[in-house]
Amino acid sequence: MARKPSSSEPPQLVLATGNRAKAGELRAMLAGVAYRILDLGDFPSVALPPEGAESYMDNALVKARAAAATTRLLVLADDSGIEVDALDGRPGVLSARYGGEDLSDYERCRLMLRELRDVPRERRTARYRCVVALAKPDGREVTTEGVVEGTILEEARGAGGFGYDPLFYYPPLGATFAEVTADAKHEVSHRARAMAEARRILLAWSEAGDG
């Protein structure tokens, strides 16, 4: 459990994720907010509950609630996934476990390409979806959502990002999320859209002294 900050120190916010790449994106999107940003590396005793298969919101909330109860601090958690229309919306909420718990991002991308091998380009529409949950130890909580539409390419392109970014082509940028800079991705991504609203909420809480 972290020590309680003094009145002269910024309130603390814990990012409830063990994914270093995701934590880096979240920190970048929270730049300038009046919070001291912590993550699970600061709380090695915090164990997040396993994610379910029903909804992004449920998964984000269960992680945020568990971390808030243990750290007694304000917590931000998220859950996200990619929904491919030709796969009937799969992998969706199971995106991080698509093909099995032990597959790498590269292996999951290869699996998706195999599943879509005979699907023509016009039917390879997909979207990334993200739900962000904020939870306080007193039980107050709020969620936000962001969605971005694109298509799945026939081969991976780019070396940036993570997850399915090398396959996800975003027409307004004319590139995959793995081909653009982190700043360009952060302006338009599903996580950026959900985080923009979460950021507004955090700033309002901070200004009201309710962090």
N, C-alpha and C positions, 0 to 999 in steps of 0.2 A: 504493500500500500504506500502510495506517495505521501510525503508530508504535505500538510495543508499550506498553500502559499500565503504570505502575509498580504495585508491590504495594499501594499505598494507593488506587489508582483502581479503579473498577468495571470488570469485563471488558466488552469491546465486542461488540455484536451488530449484524450488518448485515442490513437488510431488502432482499432481492433482488427489487425490483419497480420498474418505471418508471411505475406507475400511481399518481398522487398521491392519488387518493381512497382507493385500497386501502391505501397506505402510512399515511394518516391513521387508518384503521380499525385497522390493526395496532398502531400506536403507542398508540392509546387502550386497546386490549386488553392491552398490556404495561405499562400504568401501574403503578408501584410495584415492578417487578422490578429487581433490583440489577444492571442492565446499562446501559451507555451505548449508546443506540440510534442507529445510523447508517443511512443509506440510500444508494442508488446515486448520489444527488447528491453524496455525499462521495467517490465513486470514478468520476469521469467516464470513466476508461479501461476500466472493466469493461463488456464486451459480453455480454449473456446469449444463450445459444443459442436458436434458434427452437424453439417448442413443437411437439410431435408430435400425432398424432391418435389415440393408442392409450389412454392412461390419464392421469388426474389425477396419480397418484403418480409416474409416469415424468417428467412435465413439471415437477412440483415439485422432484424430486430432481436433474434435470439442471441446473436453474437454481441450486439451492443448491450443488451440487458445483462448478459453474463459478465462482461468486462466491467460494466458500471457497478454491479453488485460487489465485485471483488476489489476493484481499485477505489471505490467510493468517489469517482471523478466522472466528469462529463466524457462520454465516449461517442466516437463516430465509427460506424461500421458500414460496409456496403456488400452487396451481392450483385453480380452481373453475369451476363451470358450472351451468346450469339444464337439467334433464331433463324434457321434456314427454311424458307418456304417449301422448297423441294423435298425437304426431310420432315415435312409436317411440323415445323417449328423446333425440331431438335437441333442441337442438344439442349438449348434453352437453359433452364436452371441447373442442368447437369453438365454444363460446359466444362467446368474444371475437372470433371470426372469422366468425360467422354472417352470411351474405349477402355477405361480402367483407371484406378487411382495412381498407378505408377508410370503412366505415359508422360513423356516430355511434351512441351508445346509443339516441337517439331513433329513428333509422332502423331499428335492429335490432328495437326494440319494435314499430314499425309493420309490419315484415316478419312478425314472429311473429303479430300480430293478423290479418294477411291470410291466413296459412297456417291459422289456426284459425277463420276466419270462419264456417264452417258447422258447427263443433263445438259441441254443447250444453254447458251449464255443468257438468253432472254428469260429463262426460268430459274436463274441462280440468284434471285433476289433474297436479301437477308437484312437483318437489323441487329445491332447491339442494343442491349437494354441494361440499365443500371438502376438500382434502388439504394439510396443512402438513408441510414437510420441514425438519429441522434438520440441518446438516452442519458438521463440524469439518474443519479443514485436514489433520488426521491420518487422515482417512478414516472416522471414526465418524459415523453418521447414524441418524436415527429419523424416522418419519412418524406423523402422527395424522390422523384423519378426522372430519368432522362433516356431518350431513345434517339438513335441515329440510323438512317436507312442507307443501304449500299448493296453491293453484289459480291458474290464469291467468285474469284478468278479461277482459271484453270491451272494456274501454277503460282507458287509463292513468289512475292516480290518485295524486296527491301529487307533491311537487317535491324530496323529499330522496333520499338514497341515490345509487345509480348502477347502471349495467347494466340489468337487467330488474326492478329494484325497483318501479317504478310499476305493473307488471303482476302482480307476485307477491303474492297475498292470503294472509295467514297467519291462519287462523281463530281461534286463541287470543287474538290481539290485536284481531280484528275490523277489520283494516286492511291495506293493502299496506305493504311495507317502506319505501316512499317517503313514507308518510303519518305514520309514527311518528318520535319523536326518535331521534337517533343512539344515545343510551344505551339506549333500549328495544330497538332492533334488536340492539345488541351483547350483550344478555342472552340472545337466543334464536336468532340467526342461525347458519347453517352454519359460517361462519368463526369465530364466537364459540365454537362447540362444539369445533371442531378446535383453536382457540387455547387453550382452557381446559386441555386436556391438554398442549399444547406449553408453556404457561406453568408447569404443575406440573413438567415436566421441567427447564425452565430454572432454576426456583427450587431444585430439588434439586441441579443441577450447581453453581449459585452457592454454596449452603450447603456443598457438599463441596469448594469451591475448585477446581472442574473446569470453570469457565466458559470 
